[in-house]
Amino acid sequence: MQAAEFLKEYASVLRGLTRNDKTQINTLSMLAEDNKKFAEGVVGVIEQHILTCPPPGKLPALYLVDSIIKNVGEPYKAKFSERLPEVGHGVGYTYVPFLIRRTHNS
């Protein structure tokens, strides 16, 4: 599968993450793990989603970031840490600073 095709599918599945659904988060995390070669694109899709989705979808997307960082690790951990403060700043949840600290301290 080509990067553009995969990222389009990933974004489509991500748009369906509108609540804290463990099954969807695990599915998206496993897709990220199985497609590490597209990590930069996956991170970009998730960051764009966080920045543009309606407010109720932001926290579940942050849970997805947490799941990927915890369960998959690199290269996602490094890539998310590059822009997570900027992306998370506009979200307004106290969870974001905790996630940033945990990401940088791990």
MOVEN-V136486 format. One record per pair of residues at least 24 apart in sequence whose ideal C-beta (glycine too) atoms are under 10 Angstrom apart, sorted by the first residue. I is the first residue (numbers start at 1). J is the second residue. Records with the same first field share a line. If there is no record, write none. Layout:
I: J, J
This chain:
1: 35, 38
2: 38
3: 35, 37, 38, 40, 41, 42
4: 38, 41
6: 31, 34, 35, 37, 38, 41, 42, 45
7: 35, 38, 40, 41, 42, 44, 45
8: 45
9: 35
10: 35, 38, 41, 42, 45, 46, 49
11: 41, 42, 44, 45, 46, 48, 49
12: 45
13: 45
14: 42, 45, 46, 48, 49, 50, 53, 57, 60, 61, 64
15: 45, 49, 53, 57
16: 57
17: 46, 49, 53, 57, 60, 61, 63, 64
18: 53, 54, 56, 57, 60, 61
19: 56, 57, 59, 60, 63
20: 59, 60, 62, 63, 64
21: 60, 63
22: 63, 67
24: 60, 63, 64
25: 60, 61, 63, 64, 65, 66, 67, 68, 71
26: 64, 67, 71
27: 64
28: 60, 61, 64, 67, 68
29: 63, 64, 65, 66, 67, 68, 69, 70, 71, 72, 76
30: 67, 68, 71, 72
31: 68
32: 64, 65, 67, 68, 71, 72, 76
33: 68, 71, 72, 73, 76
34: 72
36: 72, 73, 74, 75, 76
37: 75
39: 68, 72, 74, 75, 76, 77, 78, 79, 80
40: 75, 76, 79, 82
41: 79
42: 68, 72, 75, 76, 79, 80
43: 68, 75, 76, 78, 79, 80, 81, 82, 83, 84, 87
44: 79, 83
46: 76, 79, 80, 87
47: 79, 80, 82, 83, 84, 86, 87, 88
48: 87
49: 87
50: 83, 84, 87, 88, 90, 91, 96
51: 83, 86, 87, 88, 90, 91
55: 91, 92, 93
58: 87, 88, 90, 91, 92, 93, 95, 96
59: 91, 93, 95, 96
61: 87, 91
62: 87, 88, 91, 93, 95, 96, 99
63: 95, 99
65: 96, 99, 103
66: 95, 98, 99, 102, 103
69: 99, 102, 103, 106
70: 102, 103, 106
73: 106
76: 103
77: 103, 104, 106
78: 103
81: 106
